[in-house]
Amino acid sequence: MVTKASHWRSLADVRDSFRSADQVCECAVFNVLGNNYRLIVRIYYAEQTVTLYQFLTHKEYGRERWKKDCDC
């Protein structure tokens, strides 16, 4: 429920809640469960919404197929 209760305005705000967050093109990427998985989302700060794009293993993430969703 952290996401629902947050009022993020930038990646810096997201990192206050989730230190592992990184910006990759138009997406935010989170390391999950000891860096074994990646959660890839798009955050619309003005609308205060988050769209889930992918939840991948580290190996799947390395293939970089997810980048098309992030406008890379």
DRENGU-882122 format. One line per 10 residues: number of its first residue (from 0); for each residue x, y, z of N, C-alpha, C. Coordinates in steps of 0.2 Angstrom, whole numbers, padded with zeros to 4 digits. Layout:
residues N
NUM = X Y Z X Y Z X Y Z ~ ...
//
This chain:
residues 72
0 = 0004 -0006 0000 0000 0000 0000 0004 0006 0000 ~ 0011 0006 0000 0015 0011 0000 0014 0016 -0006 ~ 0013 0012 -0012 0012 0016 -0018 0005 0020 -0018 ~ 0000 0017 -0016 -0006 0020 -0015 -0006 0026 -0011 ~ -0003 0026 -0005 -0002 0031 -0001 0003 0037 -0002 ~ 0007 0036 -0008 0012 0040 -0009 0009 0046 -0014 ~ 0013 0051 -0014 0012 0057 -0019 0018 0059 -0022 ~ 0021 0054 -0026 0027 0055 -0029 0027 0061 -0035 ~ 0032 0065 -0035 0033 0070 -0040 0039 0069 -0045 ~ 0043 0064 -0042 0049 0063 -0046 0052 0056 -0044
10 = 0057 0054 -0048 0061 0048 -0046 0064 0049 -0039 ~ 0066 0054 -0037 0069 0055 -0030 0064 0054 -0025 ~ 0057 0056 -0026 0052 0054 -0021 0051 0046 -0021 ~ 0051 0043 -0027 0050 0036 -0027 0056 0033 -0023 ~ 0062 0035 -0024 0068 0032 -0020 0067 0033 -0013 ~ 0064 0038 -0011 0063 0039 -0003 0059 0033 -0001 ~ 0055 0030 -0005 0051 0024 -0003 0054 0017 -0005 ~ 0057 0017 -0011 0060 0011 -0013 0067 0013 -0016 ~ 0072 0011 -0012 0079 0013 -0014 0082 0010 -0020 ~ 0079 0005 -0022 0082 0001 -0028 0079 0004 -0035
20 = 0075 0009 -0034 0071 0011 -0040 0077 0015 -0045 ~ 0076 0013 -0051 0080 0017 -0056 0076 0019 -0062 ~ 0078 0024 -0065 0074 0027 -0071 0078 0024 -0077 ~ 0074 0020 -0082 0077 0018 -0088 0072 0020 -0093 ~ 0074 0025 -0097 0070 0028 -0102 0064 0031 -0099 ~ 0058 0029 -0101 0051 0031 -0098 0049 0027 -0092 ~ 0053 0022 -0090 0050 0018 -0085 0054 0018 -0078 ~ 0051 0016 -0073 0055 0014 -0067 0056 0007 -0066 ~ 0062 0005 -0064 0064 -0002 -0063 0066 -0003 -0056 ~ 0063 -0008 -0053 0064 -0010 -0046 0067 -0017 -0046
30 = 0073 -0017 -0042 0075 -0024 -0040 0071 -0027 -0034 ~ 0069 -0033 -0035 0064 -0036 -0031 0067 -0043 -0028 ~ 0066 -0045 -0022 0068 -0051 -0019 0076 -0052 -0020 ~ 0080 -0048 -0017 0087 -0049 -0017 0090 -0049 -0024 ~ 0087 -0044 -0029 0090 -0043 -0035 0088 -0049 -0040 ~ 0084 -0054 -0038 0082 -0059 -0042 0077 -0058 -0048 ~ 0073 -0053 -0047 0068 -0051 -0051 0068 -0043 -0052 ~ 0065 -0041 -0058 0064 -0034 -0060 0056 -0033 -0061 ~ 0054 -0027 -0057 0048 -0025 -0058 0048 -0018 -0063 ~ 0045 -0018 -0068 0045 -0013 -0073 0039 -0009 -0073
40 = 0039 -0003 -0072 0032 0001 -0072 0033 0008 -0075 ~ 0028 0011 -0077 0028 0017 -0079 0024 0022 -0074 ~ 0027 0027 -0072 0024 0031 -0067 0022 0038 -0070 ~ 0016 0039 -0069 0013 0046 -0072 0012 0050 -0066 ~ 0017 0054 -0065 0017 0058 -0059 0012 0063 -0059 ~ 0010 0067 -0064 0004 0072 -0064 -0002 0068 -0062 ~ -0003 0062 -0065 -0010 0059 -0063 -0009 0055 -0057 ~ -0003 0054 -0054 -0002 0050 -0048 -0005 0042 -0049 ~ -0003 0040 -0055 -0004 0033 -0057 0002 0029 -0059 ~ 0002 0022 -0058 0007 0018 -0060 0004 0012 -0064
50 = 0008 0011 -0070 0006 0006 -0074 0011 0000 -0074 ~ 0009 -0006 -0072 0014 -0011 -0072 0015 -0014 -0079 ~ 0021 -0014 -0081 0022 -0017 -0088 0025 -0024 -0088 ~ 0030 -0025 -0083 0033 -0032 -0083 0035 -0034 -0076 ~ 0035 -0040 -0075 0038 -0043 -0069 0043 -0049 -0071 ~ 0049 -0048 -0071 0054 -0052 -0075 0059 -0055 -0070 ~ 0062 -0061 -0072 0067 -0064 -0069 0073 -0060 -0071 ~ 0079 -0060 -0067 0085 -0057 -0069 0087 -0058 -0076 ~ 0086 -0065 -0078 0088 -0067 -0085 0084 -0064 -0090 ~ 0077 -0064 -0089 0073 -0061 -0094 0074 -0054 -0095
60 = 0075 -0050 -0089 0077 -0043 -0090 0083 -0042 -0094 ~ 0088 -0046 -0093 0094 -0046 -0097 0093 -0046 -0105 ~ 0088 -0049 -0107 0086 -0050 -0114 0084 -0043 -0117 ~ 0082 -0038 -0113 0080 -0032 -0115 0074 -0031 -0119 ~ 0070 -0036 -0120 0064 -0035 -0124 0059 -0031 -0121 ~ 0059 -0029 -0115 0055 -0025 -0111 0056 -0018 -0113 ~ 0061 -0016 -0116 0063 -0009 -0117 0058 -0005 -0122 ~ 0055 -0009 -0126 0050 -0006 -0131 0044 -0003 -0127 ~ 0042 -0006 -0122 0037 -0003 -0118 0039 0003 -0114 ~ 0045 0005 -0114 0048 0010 -0110 0050 0016 -0115
70 = 0049 0015 -0121 0051 0020 -0126 0059 0021 -0127 ~ 0062 0015 -0126 0070 0016 -0126 0072 0016 -0134
//
